[in-house]
């Protein structure tokens, strides 16, 4: 039994892929055993990983949840695909994080050990650095009450974010044969689109992919106008319930603006 663990990164169409896997679970069940974040299948491990990567939790908690997950899929007669983009911790800009997945290699090593002696492969999607940073800034404004400009965001995180360097650090720790990196931009030419290269890799035939139900409207970024409005809203000292209500109003306004007339 081979276990593929899709660890993101954030803002590389992870939610889109998870929605596709959920919406086509029955169709894909003869090819894969799927453990999907969007179905809350990974919730306990996700929370342990977030706490550990943020320095609020212990490695032992991560190992315990990995052991439970390994026991859950033990004996599967199909390859296993586990998907959750938070296993390596929060993205920069989330919860005040300014580091780029500093413990990703440690968590990857725990994953290899938990599923031993069965083979484990870490699957990662990277993305053009500039577009990734803009998307992460947008997400931080949209979801995490960040009020700063993109330029202020870059200054806070040290100016850049090399996802390929994180992947290289993981490969140096667990071995390059256990790491597979896809590039989101390359999927533009794939018949399936985003996530197609990963589906190829885990054994989903292209003919099956073409019949899958596609997801739409997943976690869209704020446009420039509504990004400015949300930043101003985030800069106000509002209680959470009021901020949440106003945030939902901004998102509704954007959806209406984008709706065809």
C-alpha positions, 0 to 999 in steps of 0.5 A, spaced: 500 500 500 502 506 497 500 512 501 500 519 497 500 525 502 498 532 498 500 537 503 499 543 499 502 548 499 496 553 500 493 557 495 495 552 489 488 550 488 488 545 494 481 546 496 479 545 488 482 539 488 479 537 495 472 539 492 473 535 486 475 528 490 469 529 494 464 530 489 467 524 485 468 520 491 464 514 488 467 514 481 474 514 484 473 509 490 475 503 485 482 507 484 484 510 491 482 510 498 481 518 499 482 521 506 480 528 505 480 535 509 474 538 506 470 532 509 473 533 516 477 526 515 484 530 517 481 535 522 485 532 528 491 531 525 490 538 521 489 541 528 495 538 531 500 540 525 498 547 526 499 547 533 506 544 532 508 548 527 506 555 530 510 552 537 504 551 541 504 544 540 508 538 541 511 533 536 508 527 540 501 530 538 502 530 531 505 523 531 499 520 535 494 523 530 499 520 524 499 513 528 491 513 528 490 515 521 495 510 519 491 505 523 485 507 519 488 506 512 491 500 514 490 494 510 487 498 504 487 494 497 488 501 493 493 506 494 491 512 499 491 519 498 491 524 504 490 531 502 490 537 507 494 544 506 495 545 513 499 539 515 505 544 514 502 549 518 499 556 517 501 560 511 505 567 511 500 572 513 496 567 517 495 568 525 501 573 524 506 568 521 512 570 518 516 564 516 515 559 510 513 553 513 519 552 518 517 545 520 515 542 514 521 537 513 520 535 520 512 533 519 514 530 513 519 525 517 514 524 522 509 522 516 514 517 513 515 514 520 508 513 521 506 509 515 513 505 515 514 500 512 509 502 507 512 507 502 510 514 503 510 520 498 509 527 499 505 531 494 506 538 493 504 544 488 508 550 487 506 556 484 510 562 481 512 566 487 510 573 485 503 570 484 503 566 490 505 572 494 499 576 491 494 570 492 497 569 500 496 577 501 489 577 498 487 571 503 490 574 509 486 580 508 480 576 506 480 571 512 485 573 517 483 581 518 490 583 515 490 590 514 496 592 510 498 593 503 501 588 499 508 592 500 507 592 507 506 584 507 512 583 503 516 587 508 513 583 514 515 577 511 522 579 509 521 580 501 520 573 498 517 566 499 521 560 495 516 554 495 521 550 491 526 551 497 521 548 502 520 542 497 528 541 497 529 542 504 523 536 505 527 532 500 533 533 503 530 530 510 526 524 507 529 523 500 528 526 493 524 519 491 519 521 497 517 528 494 513 529 488 513 537 486 508 539 481 507 546 478 500 549 478 502 553 472 503 547 468 496 544 469 493 550 465 495 545 459 493 539 462 486 536 459 483 536 466 486 543 468 488 544 476 490 538 479 490 534 473 498 532 474 496 530 481 491 525 478 495 522 473 500 521 478 496 517 483 493 513 477 487 516 475 486 515 468 485 521 463 478 518 460 476 517 468 478 525 469 474 527 463 468 524 466 469 527 473 464 533 476 468 539 476 468 544 482 467 552 481 467 558 484 472 556 490 475 561 494 475 566 489 480 572 491 478 579 492 478 584 486 482 590 487 476 594 489 473 590 494 480 588 497 481 595 499 474 595 502 476 589 506 483 592 508 479 598 511 474 594 515 480 590 518 483 596 520 477 598 524 477 595 532 470 591 531 468 586 535 468 579 531 461 578 530 460 585 527 466 584 523 464 577 521 457 580 519 460 586 515 466 581 512 460 577 509 457 583 506 463 585 502 463 578 499 456 578 497 457 585 494 463 582 490 459 576 488 454 581 485 459 585 481 461 579 478 455 576 476 453 576 469 447 581 468 
